[in-house]
Amino acid sequence: MKQSRVGTFETNSSSSHALVISETADYNMTIIPNEADGSITIPAIDFDEAEEQVHFNDPLTKASYLVAGILEPYNEDVLGSSYLGGLMDLLLETIKEHTGARVVKYALGGDQGNVLDPGIFEEAFKSKDTLKRYLFNNGSSMIIHYKG
């Protein structure tokens, strides 16, 4: 892997993934909890089904991408389950606090299309504020480009 710019990672893979995190604390997006039980479920999304270039900026899709990176078996081997468990706890707690949900859970089965380098998704976890700006600011997005 070659890093030519801070926070930008390039590989010889047929795809590229990028997170854009707004610098402003303008939390202009949210997720509405389920009315019946006050819960939020982060969906499992197969990102490898994306078209040639896709920008996602809705909070649930961005959260699903982070969950896919946390659950990626390669990342568990490299970073360890305890560290990744801490990232998952931070993600779920941040969503719970911002939305007022009673419970935040995630569906299993999503796939980001290839091994997601931790250097990409870890940028969102630098602090709770950074994670919140990534998830809930419409100026933040996740971009996938397949050269298929």
C-alpha positions, -999 to +999 in steps of 0.1 A: +000+000+000+013+035-009+003+066+010+008+097-011-014+121+009-024+122+046-056+102+051-055+089+015-045+054+008-038+039-026-035+003-035-032-018-066-067-031-060-094-026-087-113-003-063-108+027-041-126+037-010-125+071+007-141+088+037-147+125+035-151+140+070-164+175+074-144+198+096-175+216+108-196+204+137-228+210+118-249+179+127-277+184+101-286+148+097-299+121+121-315+086+122-350+083+135-354+054+159-381+028+154-413+041+169-423+008+185-392+001+206-369+031+201-342+010+184-320+016+154-306-013+134-276-005+112-282-025+080-258-050+064-250-037+029-230-054+002-209-025-010-193-047-037-227-044-055-221-007-061-219+008-095-187+023-109-186+053-086-209+059-057-211+086-030-230+077+002-238+104+027-268+091+047-259+081+083-271+045+082-251+037+051-219+054+065-224+035+097-229+002+078-196+008+061-178+012+094-194-019+108-182-039+077-147-026+083-148-035+120-162-070+113-137-077+084-118-109+095-085-095+082-088-065+104-095-087+134-063-106+127-043-073+124-059-051+151-073-076+175-109-082+186-106-060+218-095-029+198-122-034+172-148-041+199-139-007+214-145+009+180-179-008+177-189+003+212-179+039+203-200+037+171-231+024+188-228+048+217-223+078+195-254+069+174-274+062+206-265+096+221-271+116+189-305+100+180-319+093+215-324+057+205-328+032+234-308+005+216-285+005+186-277-028+169-263-040+136-272-066+111-246-092+101-237-100+065-225-067+049-194-067+027-174-037+016-162-055-015-126-063-005-104-060+025-109-026+039-077-011+051-080+000+087-062+032+079-093+043+060-121+036+084-101+044+116-100+080+105-136+083+115-128+071+150-101+097+159-126+111+185-162+110+193-166+144+176-149+132+144-172+101+143-203+123+149-191+147+121-187+118+098-220+102+105-243+132+110-230+160+087-243+160+051-209+174+040-193+141+050-195+110+028-181+076+019-170+071-017-164+039-035-150+037-070-147+004-088-126+003-119-143-030-129 
